[in-house]
Amino acid sequence: MRRLRLALSRFAMKLLLLLSPLLLWFLPLCAYRKLRVTAPIQVWRWTGIATGIVVCPASIGVYALYWVAGYLWIFGFPLALVGMLGLLVGMIHGDPVYKIAIMLGIVERGTVVHGMSNLYIALLGALLWALVYGALGWAIDLWRQWRLNVRNTA
């Protein structure tokens, strides 16, 4: 009985480590909820920056759902589909960062990324996507402000 409990606790820890990047999605959600009240003019700008910071590792967390679905047998099929979507998002966001890292000389072309170079690529990805999503959020904020001004003047 004790051996079974130990095996289950090890399995639970592995599962928790596998799914922990999913918790990163709470950062943009919390930023949105807080800024909606405190700074509604800048809500999409900062939500975009927060999303850009976490999108690469958090999409890998969503991809981990694909592997968790295997433990649920046939009931895990919808979870596997969400996991495949996470893989797609991870590939879309990872490829440009890897190409930029090659151009900057962070990694060599055709090598496996490991160790500190993986950290450098993750930081580069956070910077790149924070700029992209922050600019997109800034444009949405400008559009919302323009629309609000048009309504007030009409």
C-alpha positions as CSV (number, residue, x, y, z in Angstrom):
1,M,0.0,0.0,0.0
2,R,2.8,2.4,0.9
3,R,4.6,1.6,-2.4
4,L,1.4,2.4,-4.3
5,R,1.0,5.7,-2.5
6,L,4.7,6.6,-3.3
7,A,4.2,5.7,-6.9
8,L,1.0,7.9,-7.1
9,S,2.8,10.8,-5.5
10,R,5.7,10.6,-8.0
11,F,3.2,10.5,-10.8
12,A,1.4,13.5,-9.4
13,M,4.6,15.4,-9.1
14,K,5.6,14.6,-12.7
15,L,2.1,15.6,-13.9
16,L,2.4,18.9,-11.9
17,L,5.8,19.7,-13.4
18,L,4.5,18.8,-16.9
19,L,1.5,21.1,-16.6
20,S,3.1,24.0,-14.6
21,P,3.7,26.2,-17.7
22,L,-0.1,26.3,-18.1
23,L,-0.1,28.6,-15.0
24,L,1.7,31.3,-17.0
25,W,-1.6,32.0,-18.8
26,F,-2.8,33.6,-15.6
27,L,-0.4,36.5,-16.0
28,P,-2.2,38.1,-19.0
29,L,-5.5,37.3,-17.5
30,C,-4.6,39.0,-14.2
31,A,-3.2,42.0,-16.1
32,Y,-6.4,42.4,-18.1
33,R,-8.6,42.2,-15.1
34,K,-6.5,44.6,-13.1
35,L,-6.0,47.2,-15.9
36,R,-9.6,47.1,-16.9
37,V,-10.4,48.8,-13.6
38,T,-7.3,50.9,-13.0
39,A,-6.2,52.0,-16.5
40,P,-8.9,51.2,-19.1
41,I,-7.2,53.3,-21.7
42,Q,-4.1,51.1,-21.7
43,V,-5.7,47.7,-21.0
44,W,-4.9,46.1,-24.3
45,R,-1.4,47.5,-24.5
46,W,-0.3,45.9,-21.2
47,T,-2.3,42.8,-21.8
48,G,-0.5,42.3,-25.1
49,I,2.9,42.8,-23.5
50,A,2.0,40.3,-20.8
51,T,0.8,37.8,-23.4
52,G,3.9,38.2,-25.4
53,I,6.1,37.5,-22.4
54,V,4.5,34.2,-21.7
55,V,3.2,32.9,-25.0
56,C,6.2,30.7,-25.9
57,P,6.5,28.7,-22.6
58,A,2.8,28.7,-22.0
59,S,2.1,27.2,-25.4
60,I,4.4,24.4,-24.5
61,G,2.3,23.9,-21.4
62,V,-0.8,23.6,-23.6
63,Y,1.0,21.1,-25.7
64,A,1.6,19.0,-22.5
65,L,-2.1,18.5,-22.4
66,Y,-1.7,16.2,-25.4
67,W,0.5,13.8,-23.3
68,V,-1.8,14.0,-20.3
69,A,-4.8,13.0,-22.5
70,G,-3.1,9.6,-23.0
71,Y,-3.8,8.8,-19.4
72,L,-7.5,9.5,-19.8
73,W,-7.9,7.0,-22.6
74,I,-10.9,7.8,-24.9
75,F,-12.1,10.6,-22.6
76,G,-8.9,12.6,-23.2
77,F,-9.5,13.1,-26.9
78,P,-10.8,16.7,-26.6
79,L,-7.8,17.4,-24.3
80,A,-5.5,15.9,-27.0
81,L,-7.0,18.3,-29.6
82,V,-6.2,21.3,-27.3
83,G,-2.7,19.9,-26.9
84,M,-2.3,19.8,-30.7
85,L,-3.4,23.4,-30.8
86,G,-0.7,24.2,-28.2
87,L,1.9,22.5,-30.4
88,L,0.8,24.6,-33.4
89,V,1.0,27.8,-31.4
90,G,4.4,26.8,-30.0
91,M,5.7,26.2,-33.5
92,I,4.3,29.5,-34.9
93,H,5.9,31.4,-32.0
94,G,9.1,29.4,-31.8
95,D,10.3,29.4,-35.4
96,P,10.9,33.2,-35.9
97,V,12.7,33.4,-32.6
98,Y,15.0,30.5,-33.6
99,K,15.8,32.2,-36.9
100,I,16.5,35.5,-35.2
101,A,18.7,33.7,-32.7
102,I,20.7,32.1,-35.6
103,M,21.1,35.6,-37.2
104,L,22.3,37.1,-34.0
105,G,24.8,34.3,-33.4
106,I,23.2,33.0,-30.2
107,V,23.0,29.5,-31.6
108,E,24.7,27.8,-34.5
109,R,22.6,26.7,-37.5
110,G,21.7,23.0,-37.4
111,T,22.5,22.4,-33.7
112,V,20.3,21.1,-30.9
113,V,19.4,23.9,-28.5
114,H,20.3,23.1,-24.9
115,G,21.5,24.6,-21.7
116,M,22.0,28.3,-21.5
117,S,21.3,28.9,-25.2
118,N,17.8,27.7,-24.5
119,L,17.4,30.4,-21.8
120,Y,18.7,33.0,-24.2
121,I,16.3,31.9,-26.9
122,A,13.4,32.0,-24.4
123,L,14.4,35.6,-23.3
124,L,14.7,36.6,-26.9
125,G,11.2,35.2,-27.6
126,A,9.7,37.0,-24.7
127,L,11.2,40.3,-25.9
128,L,10.1,39.8,-29.5
129,W,6.6,38.7,-28.8
130,A,6.1,41.3,-26.0
131,L,6.9,43.9,-28.6
132,V,4.6,42.4,-31.3
133,Y,1.6,41.8,-29.0
134,G,2.2,45.1,-27.2
135,A,2.2,47.0,-30.5
136,L,-1.0,45.2,-31.5
137,G,-2.6,46.0,-28.1
138,W,-1.5,49.7,-28.5
139,A,-3.2,49.8,-31.9
140,I,-6.4,48.4,-30.3
141,D,-6.2,50.9,-27.5
142,L,-5.8,53.8,-30.0
143,W,-8.8,52.5,-32.1
144,R,-10.9,52.2,-28.9
145,Q,-10.0,55.7,-27.9
146,W,-10.7,57.1,-31.3
147,R,-14.1,55.3,-31.4
148,L,-14.9,56.7,-27.9
149,N,-14.0,60.2,-29.1
150,V,-16.1,59.9,-32.2
151,R,-19.1,58.9,-30.1
152,N,-18.6,61.7,-27.6
153,T,-18.4,64.4,-30.4
154,A,-21.4,63.1,-32.3
